[in-house]
Amino acid sequence: PEEQKKSRVEFAKKLWTTNMFIVPGGFSWWDEPGSSWIWAVNTFKSDEIRDSLQAFFDKKDTLSCWICNWAQILNKLWVIDNGQIKDVLEQEDTIIAHNDRLNHETWLVKNRVTSILSPFYSEDNLWEDYMINMSHWEWNFQMTDEQFEIYEKNWQIALQYRDENWDSTNKYNGSHRWIAWMTSPDGRIAIMMPHPERTWLNVAKNVPWEKLLPFFN
């Protein structure tokens, strides 16, 4: 416990002088369902980190991208609505549930850019298509149609899944309205489940379609 606290203190110090925070995807606690909740409560809502993380979000010259497990963590903090960490989640808040098939799903998946609000998409074109790796147990993003319409109107839905024919699909996990990537209203905070950081120039060369998102290139 002492070493963990020391690590949290050091991380909080770095946040005060950081402008960009990007966390690549990976397993936490073997990707057990709910593991992100442990991270959110024990680490990011801890006395050592919470205030510095909120200060990071509040600064207008910061960017952060949270991928896979880290997207789940940020969802538990729920800052996508307005950039403010919530201490208590409400029943009507959107959730990330288990995949419909209750399996860890790993695919190369077609995705379509549906918003270029975020600086992470500053070099993309609207409606551009990419083939991106996905690997997760929990990305069944659930919300009401009314909530989705608000996020869509605000251009917060940045990436959506497509099937083999480039038609909208949620067959990979059940995610509501095919959501793969969301951002805060100003685009500075992004959460996503596909793994663009796993694709490099010589990865999956036998698979057609562009696989390198410009920001991660």
Disulfide bonds with the S-S distance in Angstrom:
none
